Amino acid sequence: MKIAVICVTEKGLSKSYEIKKEIECDIYTISKLKENGTKLIENSLSDTYREICLKYNAFIFITSTGIAVRVISPYLKGKDKDPAVLVVDQEGNFVISLLSGHLGGANELTSKIAKILKSIPVITTASDISGKIAVDTIAMRINSKIEDLESAKKVTSLIVAGEKVQLKVPHNITSYNPSGVIIVSNREKIEISKIIPKNLIVGIGCKKGKTKNEIIDAIKDSFKKNNLSLQGIRFFATIDIKKNEKGIIEAAKSFEKELKIINKEDIKLVHRKFKGSEFVFKSVGVYSVSAPSAYLASNKKGKLLVEKLKYDGITLSIFEEETSDRKDLCDRDRSR
């Protein structure tokens, strides 16, 4: 998580340094308080926030709550897109989780900052104050995306109200991603919320000059053929020889995902484990590009769902990582 701390008073700056001692962050302050290691709030706080709001995952305002609200309000997009926002008073008495408590991680960060400053954490989300877990908290903890925020809100409301809500992790089905679910219930209406794990790494190889649209079309088609959600993409990967390939770069940007560049020398260590071709070897010096790129960019725990899909001058591979909390979730479900 990339964090920015914003302060406008001497006491606020002092609290900022207390935070910086314990967690990595950038400190933004006004010109008269600027010191080595801090960044300048230029023109106005609102102007500075506008310029940096996309660069950080979390903002800690050591200001009044009113200042923080007025600064961030013009740039809010939705709970699944907004950064975590915290407010700390300059005396460090309270740390308030103001925005994106669950999906943005503001609630967890609030607890962490409160421990650092020996402050009182102020968290107002219903599920947290009642000691219950929300759907979006589950999604955040397993690095996943909620398919529909409205259904997630309804299911979380049931949890908060004390209704029985099951976390369905099928034990008699070998696939972690079932294509169907059977629900046994005498309730006429059942609220269902789907969480999409962001654990798919897409390896790309292509001939020189392939356009963004050609690559995007290939990606969409490959996901459709394999019944996969594009929202499950974690990032893309390709060999270093293709690091300046415009079509690949622009395609990754269109999905708003990182493009990881894999060193050819690293691919040489594993490329024979995957389906390859003499043509690719003569062209780039390895037998396969997309599959080893996807594998090496992953946490290496999981499987290749798609080892090689060929389009006109484009090759795609899809690696599915095991989600880190899958075992914990299964264990919790069994214990109930």
TORGUZA-811859 format. One record per residue: x, y, z of N, C-alpha, C in turn. Coordinates in steps of 0.2 Angstrom, whole numbers, padded with zeros to 4 digits, always signed. Each point is the difference from the previous one (the first is absolute). Layout:
! TORGUZA-811859
XYZXYZXYZ;...
END
This chain:
! TORGUZA-811859
+0004-0006+0000-0004+0006+0000+0004+0006+0000;-0001+0005-0005+0004+0006+0000-0004+0005+0003;+0003+0003+0005-0003+0005+0005+0003+0007+0000;-0005+0005+0000+0002+0007+0000-0003+0003+0007;+0005+0003+0004-0003+0004+0006+0000+0007-0002;-0005+0003+0002-0001+0008-0002-0001+0003+0007;+0005+0005+0001-0001+0004+0006+0001+0008-0001;-0002+0004+0004+0000+0007-0001+0002+0004+0006;+0002-0004+0006+0002+0004+0006+0006-0004+0002;+0004+0004+0005+0006-0003+0003-0002-0007+0004;-0005+0001+0004-0002-0007+0003-0002-0005-0005;-0003+0002-0005-0002-0005-0005+0006-0003-0003;+0005+0004-0001+0007-0003-0003+0003-0004+0004;+0000+0001+0007+0003-0004+0005-0004-0007+0000;-0006+0000-0001-0004-0006+0000+0002-0004-0006;+0001+0004-0006+0002-0004-0006+0006-0003+0000;+0005+0003+0004+0006-0004+0001+0000-0006+0004;-0005+0000+0005-0001-0006+0004-0003-0005-0004;-0004+0001-0005-0003-0005-0004+0006-0002-0005;+0004+0004-0003+0005-0002-0005+0005-0004+0003;+0001+0000+0007+0005-0004+0003-0002-0008+0000;-0007-0001+0000-0002-0006+0000-0003-0003-0007;-0002+0004-0004-0002-0002-0007+0002+0004-0005;+0001-0003-0006+0003+0004-0006-0006+0005-0002;+0002+0006-0001-0005+0005-0002+0003+0006-0003;-0003+0004-0004+0002+0007-0002-0003+0005+0004;+0003+0005+0003-0003+0006+0004+0000+0006-0005;-0006+0003+0000-0002+0006-0004-0001+0005+0005;+0003+0006+0000-0001+0006+0005+0001+0006-0004;-0002+0006+0004+0000+0007-0003+0007+0002+0000;+0001+0006-0004+0007+0002-0001+0004+0002+0006;-0003+0003+0005+0003+0002+0006+0002-0006+0005;-0003-0006-0002+0002-0005+0004+0005-0005-0003;+0001+0001-0007+0003-0004-0004+0007-0002+0002;+0002-0006+0001+0007-0002+0002+0002-0006-0005;+0007-0001+0001+0002-0006-0005-0004-0006+0002;-0002-0003-0006-0004-0007+0001-0007+0001+0000;-0002+0007-0001-0008+0001+0000-0001+0003-0007;-0006-0001-0002-0002+0003-0007-0005+0006+0001;+0000+0005-0005-0003+0006+0001-0007+0000-0002;-0004+0003+0004-0007+0001-0002+0000+0007-0004;+0000-0001-0007+0000+0006-0004-0007+0003-0002;+0000+0007+0000-0006+0003-0002-0005-0001+0006;-0004-0005-0001-0005-0001+0006+0000-0008+0001;-0003-0002+0006-0001-0007+0001-0004-0003-0005;-0005+0003-0002-0005-0003-0005+0004-0002-0006;+0004+0005-0003+0004-0001-0006+0005-0005+0001;+0003-0001+0006+0005-0005+0001-0003-0007+0000;-0006+0000+0003-0004-0007+0001-0002-0002-0007;-0002+0005-0004-0002-0002-0007+0006-0003-0004;+0006+0003+0001+0006-0003-0004+0002-0006+0002;-0001-0002+0007+0003-0006+0003-0005-0005+0001;-0007+0001-0001-0005-0005+0003+0001-0007-0003;+0002+0000-0006+0001-0007-0004+0007-0003+0002;+0004+0003+0003+0007-0003+0002+0000-0004+0006;-0005+0001+0004+0000-0003+0007-0006-0004+0001;+0001-0005+0004-0006-0005+0002-0004+0003+0006;+0004+0004+0004-0003+0002+0006+0003+0007+0002;-0005+0004+0003+0002+0007+0002-0002+0001+0008;+0005+0002+0003-0001+0002+0007+0001+0007+0001;-0006+0004+0002-0001+0007+0001+0001+0001+0007;+0005+0004+0002+0001+0002+0007-0002+0007+0000;-0007+0001-0001-0004+0006+0000-0006-0001+0003;-0005+0005-0001-0007-0001+0002-0003-0004-0004;-0005-0004+0002-0004-0004-0005-0003+0004-0005;-0003+0006+0001-0003+0005-0005+0005+0001-0006;+0006+0002+0002+0005+0001-0005+0001-0006-0005;+0001-0006+0003+0001-0006-0004-0006-0001-0004;-0006+0001+0002-0006-0002-0004-0001+0005-0005;+0002+0006+0001-0001+0005-0006+0006-0001-0005;+0005-0002+0002+0006-0002-0005-0002-0006-0004;-0002-0005+0003-0001-0006-0004-0006-0001-0004;-0006+0004+0002-0006-0001-0002-0001+0001-0008;+0003+0004-0003+0000+0001-0007+0002-0006-0004;+0004-0004+0003+0004-0005-0004-0002-0007+0002;-0006-0001+0004-0002-0007+0002-0004-0003-0006;+0001-0006-0001-0002-0004-0006-0005-0006+0002;+0001-0003+0006-0003-0006+0002+0004-0004+0005;-0004-0004+0004+0004-0003+0005+0005-0006-0002;-0001-0002-0006+0004-0005-0003+0006+0004-0004;+0000+0006+0000+0005+0004-0004+0004+0005+0005;-0003+0003+0005+0003+0005+0004+0005-0003+0005;+0005+0004+0001+0006-0002+0004-0003+0000+0008;+0004-0003+0004-0001+0000+0007+0002+0008+0002;-0005+0002+0005+0001+0007+0002-0001+0000+0008;+0006+0002+0003-0001+0001+0008+0001+0007+0002;-0003+0002+0006+0001+0006+0003+0003+0000+0007;+0005+0003+0001+0003+0000+0007+0000+0007+0002;-0002+0002+0007+0001+0006+0002+0007+0002+0002;+0002+0006+0000+0007+0002+0001+0003-0003+0007;-0004-0001+0005+0002-0002+0006+0001-0008+0000;-0003-0003-0005+0001-0007+0000-0005-0004+0004;-0006+0004+0002-0004-0004+0005-0005-0005-0004;-0001+0001-0006-0005-0004-0004+0003-0001-0007;-0001-0006-0002+0001-0002-0007-0007-0002-0003;-0002+0003-0005-0007-0001-0003+0001-0003-0007;-0004-0006-0001+0000-0003-0006-0006+0003-0004;+0002+0005-0005-0005+0004-0003-0003-0003-0006;+0004-0003-0004-0002-0003-0007+0003-0006-0002;-0003-0004-0003+0002-0007-0003+0002-0004+0006;-0004-0001+0005+0002-0004+0006+0002-0007-0001;-0004-0003-0005+0001-0007-0001+0004-0001-0007;-0002+0001-0005+0003-0001-0007+0007+0004+0000;+0000+0006+0002+0006+0004+0000+0005-0002+0006;-0003-0003+0005+0005-0002+0006+0000+0005+0005;-0004+0005+0000+0001+0006+0005-0001-0003+0007;-0005-0005+0001-0001-0002+0007+0006-0003+0003;+0003-0005-0004+0006-0003+0002+0006+0005+0001;+0001+0005-0004+0005+0005+0000-0002+0004+0006;-0006+0002+0002-0002+0004+0006+0003-0003+0006;-0002-0007+0001+0003-0004+0006+0007+0001+0000;+0004-0001-0005+0007+0000+0000+0003+0007+0002;-0003+0005-0003+0002+0007+0002-0001+0002+0007;-0006-0003+0002-0002+0002+0007+0005-0003+0005;+0002-0006-0002+0005-0004+0005+0007+0004+0000;+0002+0003-0006+0006+0004-0001+0000+0006+0004;-0006+0004+0000-0001+0006+0003-0003+0000+0007;-0001-0007+0002-0004-0001+0007-0006+0004+0000;-0004+0000-0006-0006+0004+0000-0006-0005+0000;-0006+0003+0000-0006-0004+0000-0003+0000-0007;+0000-0007-0003-0003-0001-0007-0007+0002+0000;-0003+0003-0005-0007+0002-0001-0002-0004-0006;-0003-0005+0000-0003-0004-0006-0007-0001+0001;-0004+0002-0005-0007+0001+0001-0004-0005-0005;+0003-0004-0004-0003-0005-0004-0004-0005+0004;-0006-0002-0001-0004-0004+0004+0003-0007+0001;+0003-0003-0005+0002-0007+0001+0006+0000+0005;+0004+0005+0000+0006+0000+0004-0002+0002+0007;-0004+0004+0001-0002+0002+0007-0004-0005+0004;-0003-0005-0004-0004-0005+0002+0004-0007+0001;+0007+0001-0002+0004-0006+0000-0001-0005-0006;-0003+0002-0005-0002-0005-0006+0004+0002-0006;+0000-0004-0005+0004+0001-0006-0005+0002-0005;+0002+0005-0004-0003+0002-0006+0002-0004-0006;-0004+0000-0005+0002-0003-0007+0006+0003-0003;+0000+0007+0000+0005+0004-0003+0007-0001+0004;-0001-0002+0007+0006-0001+0004+0003-0007-0003;-0004-0005-0001+0002-0006-0002+0004+0001-0007;-0004+0003-0004+0003+0002-0007+0007+0003+0000;+0001+0005+0005+0006+0003+0001+0006-0004+0002;-0002-0005+0005+0005-0004+0003+0003-0005-0005;-0004-0002-0004+0002-0005-0005+0002+0003-0007;+0001+0007+0000+0002+0003-0006-0005-0001-0006;-0006+0001+0001-0005-0002-0005-0005+0006-0001;-0004-0001-0005-0005+0006-0002-0007-0002+0001;-0004+0004+0003-0007-0002+0000-0004+0002-0006;-0003-0005-0003-0004+0001-0006-0005+0005+0000;-0004+0000+0005-0005+0005+0001-0001+0003+0007;+0002+0007+0001+0000+0003+0006-0007+0000+0004;-0005+0000-0004-0007+0000+0003-0002-0006+0003;+0002-0006-0003-0001-0006+0003+0004-0001+0006;+0006+0002+0000+0005-0001+0006-0003+0004+0006;-0003+0006-0002-0003+0004+0006-0005-0004+0003;-0005-0003-0004-0005-0004+0002+0002-0006+0005;+0005-0003-0003+0002-0006+0004+0003+0002+0006;+0004+0006+0000+0003+0002+0006-0005+0002+0005;-0005+0003-0002-0006+0002+0004-0003-0006+0004;+0000-0005-0004-0003-0006+0004+0005-0003+0005;+0007+0001-0001+0005-0002+0005-0001+0004+0006;+0000+0007-0001-0001+0005+0005-0006-0002+0004;-0006-0002-0003-0006-0001+0003+0000-0006+0004;+0005-0004-0001+0000-0007+0004-0003-0005-0004;-0001+0001-0006-0003-0006-0004+0005-0005-0002;-0001-0006-0002+0004-0005-0002+0002+0001-0007;+0007+0001-0001+0002+0001-0007+0006-0005-0001;+0000-0004-0005+0005-0005+0000+0006+0002-0005;+0006-0001+0001+0005+0000-0004+0001-0006-0004;-0002-0001-0006+0000-0006-0003+0007-0001-0004;+0004-0005+0003+0006-0002-0003-0001-0008-0001;-0001-0002-0006-0002-0007-0001+0005-0005+0001;-0001-0005+0004+0005-0005+0002+0000-0006-0004;-0006-0002-0003-0001-0006-0004+0001+0002-0007;+0003+0006-0002+0001+0002-0007+0007+0002+0000;+0004-0003-0005+0007+0001+0000+0002+0007-0002;-0004+0003-0004+0001+0007-0002-0001+0005+0005;+0004+0005+0000-0001+0006+0005-0005+0005-0003;+0000+0000-0006-0005+0004-0004-0006-0004-0003;-0005-0001+0004-0005-0004-0003-0004+0004-0005;-0003-0004-0005-0004+0003-0005-0007+0000+0002;-0002-0004+0005-0007+0001+0003+0000-0002+0007;-0005+0003+0003-0001-0001+0008-0007-0002+0001;-0001-0005+0004-0007-0002+0002-0001+0002+0007;-0006+0004+0001-0001+0003+0007-0007-0004+0002;+0001-0003+0006-0006-0003+0003-0003+0005+0006;-0006+0002-0002-0003+0005+0005-0007+0001-0001;-0004+0001+0005-0007+0001+0000-0002+0007-0001;+0005+0005+0000-0001+0007-0001-0002+0002-0007;-0005+0004-0001-0002+0002-0006+0005+0004-0004;+0003+0004+0004+0005+0005-0003+0007-0001+0004;+0005-0001-0004+0007-0001+0003+0005+0005-0003;+0003+0004+0004+0005+0005-0003+0006-0004-0001;+0003+0001-0006+0006-0003-0002+0005+0005-0002;+0006+0000+0002+0005+0004-0002+0006-0004-0002;+0003+0002-0006+0005-0004-0004+0007+0005+0001;+0005-0004+0002+0006+0003+0001+0005-0003-0005;+0003+0004-0004+0005-0002-0005+0007+0001+0002;+0004-0006+0001+0007+0001+0002+0004+0003-0006;+0004+0005+0002+0005+0003-0005+0006-0004+0000;+0000-0006-0003+0006-0005+0000+0001-0003-0006;-0001+0004-0006+0001-0003-0006+0006+0004-0003;+0005-0003-0002+0006+0004-0004+0000-0002-0007;+0000+0005-0004-0001-0002-0007+0007+0002-0004;+0003-0006-0002+0007+0001-0004-0002+0001-0007;+0004+0005-0003-0001+0002-0007+0006-0001-0004;+0000-0002-0006+0005+0000-0005-0003+0002-0006;+0004+0004-0004-0003+0002-0007+0005+0002-0005;-0002+0000-0006+0004+0002-0005+0001+0008+0000;+0005+0002-0003+0001+0008+0001-0006+0003-0004;-0002+0006+0003-0005+0004-0004-0007-0002+0001;-0002-0005+0005-0007-0002+0001-0003+0006+0004;-0006+0002-0002-0003+0006+0003-0003-0002+0007;-0002+0005+0003-0003+0000+0007-0007-0004-0001;-0004+0002-0005-0006-0003-0001+0000-0007-0002;+0005-0002-0004+0001-0007-0001+0001-0004+0006;+0005+0002+0004+0001-0003+0007-0005+0000+0004;-0004+0005+0001-0006+0001+0004-0005-0006-0002;-0001+0000-0006-0005-0005-0003+0002-0007+0001;+0006-0001+0000+0003-0007+0001-0001-0002+0008;+0001+0005+0004-0001-0001+0007-0007-0001+0002;-0004+0004-0003-0008-0001+0002-0002-0007-0003;+0002-0001-0006-0002-0007-0002+0003-0006+0004;+0006+0001+0002+0003-0006+0004-0004-0001+0007;-0002+0006+0003-0004+0000+0006-0007-0003-0001;-0003+0002-0006-0006-0003-0001+0000-0007-0001;+0005-0002-0004+0000-0008-0002+0001-0004+0007;+0003+0003+0005+0002-0004+0006-0004+0002+0006;-0006+0004-0002-0005+0002+0005+0004+0003+0006;+0004+0005-0001+0003+0004+0005-0002+0007+0000;+0000+0003+0005-0002+0008+0001+0006+0004-0001;+0000+0005-0005+0005+0005-0001+0002+0003+0007;-0005+0001+0004+0001+0003+0007+0005-0004+0004;+0001-0006-0002+0005-0004+0004+0007+0001-0001;+0002+0004-0005+0007+0001-0003+0003+0004+0006;+0006-0003+0002+0004+0004+0005+0005+0004-0004;+0004-0003-0005+0004+0004-0004+0002-0004-0006;+0004+0004-0005+0002-0003-0006+0008-0001+0001;+0002-0005-0004+0007-0001+0000+0003-0002-0007;+0006+0003-0002+0003-0002-0006+0008+0000+0001;+0003-0002-0006+0008-0001+0001+0003+0007-0001;+0006+0001+0002+0003+0007+0000+0001+0002-0007;+0001-0004-0005+0000+0002-0007-0006+0004-0002;-0005-0001+0003-0007+0003-0002-0002+0006+0004;+0005+0002+0004-0002+0005+0005-0002+0007-0003;+0002+0001-0006-0002+0006-0004-0005-0001-0005;-0003-0006+0000-0005-0002-0005-0006+0004+0001;-0002+0005-0004-0005+0005+0001-0007-0004+0001;-0002-0005-0004-0006-0003+0001-0001-0003+0007;+0005-0004+0002+0000-0003+0007-0001+0005+0005;+0004+0005+0000+0000+0006+0005-0007+0003+0000;-0003+0002-0005-0006+0003-0001-0006-0005+0002;+0001-0006-0001-0006-0005+0001+0000+0000+0008;+0006-0001+0003+0000+0000+0008-0003+0006+0003;+0002+0006-0003-0003+0006+0003-0007+0000-0001;-0003-0002-0005-0007+0000-0002-0004-0004+0006;+0003-0005+0003-0003-0004+0005+0002+0003+0007;+0004+0005+0000+0002+0003+0006+0004-0005+0004;+0004-0004-0003+0004-0005+0004+0008+0001-0002;+0004-0002+0005+0007+0001-0001+0003-0005-0005;+0005+0002-0004+0003-0005-0004+0007-0002+0003;+0001-0006+0002+0006-0002+0003+0005-0002-0006;+0006+0002+0000+0005-0002-0005+0004-0005+0003;+0001-0006-0003+0004-0006+0002+0006+0000-0004;+0006-0001+0004+0006+0000-0003+0001-0007-0004;+0003+0001-0006+0001-0006-0005+0004-0005+0004;+0005+0002+0003+0004-0005+0004-0003-0004+0005;-0005+0003+0003-0004-0004+0005-0005-0005-0004;-0003+0002-0006-0004-0004-0003+0004-0006-0003;+0006+0001-0002+0005-0006-0002+0000-0005+0005;-0001+0001+0006+0001-0005+0006-0006-0004+0000;-0006+0002-0003-0006-0004+0001-0004-0001-0007;+0003+0003-0005-0004+0000-0006-0002-0007-0003;+0005-0005+0001-0001-0007-0002-0006-0004+0003;-0002+0003+0006-0006-0003+0003-0006+0001-0003;+0000+0005-0005-0007+0001-0004+0001-0001-0007;-0006+0000-0003-0001-0002-0007+0004+0006-0004;+0004-0002-0004+0004+0005-0004+0000-0001-0007;+0004+0004-0004+0001-0001-0007+0007+0002-0002;+0002-0003-0005+0007+0002-0003+0000+0007-0003;-0006+0002-0003+0000+0007-0003+0001+0005+0006;-0003-0001+0006+0000+0005+0005+0008+0000+0003;+0003-0006+0000+0006-0001+0002+0005+0004-0004;-0001-0001-0007+0005+0004-0004-0001+0007+0000;-0007+0003+0001-0001+0007+0001+0002+0003+0006;-0001-0003+0006+0002+0004+0006+0004-0004+0005;+0002-0006-0002+0005-0004+0004-0003-0004+0005;-0006-0001+0001-0004-0004+0004-0005-0004-0003;-0002-0006+0002-0005-0004-0004-0008+0003+0002;-0001+0003+0005-0006+0003+0002+0000+0006+0003;-0004+0005-0001+0000+0006+0003-0006+0001+0005;-0006-0001-0002-0006+0002+0004-0001-0004+0006;+0001-0007-0001-0001-0004+0006+0005+0001+0006;+0007+0000-0002+0005+0001+0005-0001+0007+0003;-0002+0005-0004-0001+0007+0003-0005+0000+0005;-0006-0003-0002-0006+0000+0005+0003-0004+0006;+0003-0005+0000+0002-0004+0005+0005+0004+0005;+0005+0003-0003+0005+0003+0004-0002+0006+0003;-0006+0003-0003-0003+0006+0003-0004-0001+0006;-0002-0006+0000-0005-0003+0005+0004-0001+0007;-0004-0002+0005+0003-0003+0006+0002-0007+0000;-0001-0003-0006+0003-0006-0002-0004-0006+0004;-0006+0002+0003-0004-0005+0003-0007+0001-0003;-0001-0006-0004-0006+0000-0004+0001-0004-0006;-0004+0002-0005+0001-0004-0006-0001+0004-0007;+0002-0003-0005-0001+0003-0007-0007-0002-0002;-0005+0004+0000-0007-0001-0002+0001-0001-0008;+0003+0005-0003+0001+0000-0007+0008+0000-0002;+0003-0005-0002+0007+0000-0002+0001+0004-0006;-0004-0001-0005+0002+0004-0006-0006+0000-0004;-0002+0006-0002-0006+0002-0005+0003+0004-0005;+0000-0002-0006+0003+0004-0006-0006+0003-0004;+0002+0007-0001-0004+0004-0005+0005+0002-0005;-0003+0004-0004+0005+0003-0006+0006+0003+0002;+0005-0003+0001+0006+0003+0003+0000+0002+0007;-0004-0003+0004-0001+0002+0007-0001-0007+0004;+0004-0001+0005-0001-0006+0004-0001+0002+0008;-0005-0003+0003-0002+0002+0006+0000-0006+0005;+0002+0001+0006+0000-0005+0005-0003+0003+0006;-0004-0004+0004-0003+0002+0006+0002-0004+0006;+0003+0003+0005+0002-0004+0006-0005+0002+0006;-0003-0005+0004-0004+0002+0005+0004-0002+0007;+0001+0006+0004+0003-0001+0006-0005-0003+0005;+0002-0004+0005-0004-0001+0006+0000+0006+0004;-0006+0002+0002-0001+0005+0005+0003-0001+0007;+0003+0005+0003+0004-0002+0006-0005-0002+0006;-0006+0003+0000-0004-0002+0005-0005-0006-0001;+0001-0003-0006-0005-0005-0001+0000-0006+0005;+0005-0002+0003+0000-0005+0005-0003+0002+0006;+0002+0006+0002-0003+0003+0006-0008+0000-0001;-0002+0002-0005-0008+0001-0001-0003-0007+0000;+0003-0005-0003-0002-0007+0000-0001-0002+0007;+0006+0001+0004+0000-0002+0007-0006+0003+0004;-0001+0007-0001-0005+0003+0003-0007-0003-0001;-0001-0001-0007-0006-0003-0002-0002-0007+0003;+0006-0004+0000-0001-0007+0003-0002+0000+0008;+0003+0006+0003-0001+0000+0007-0007+0002+0003;-0004+0003-0005-0006+0002+0002-0005-0005+0000;
END
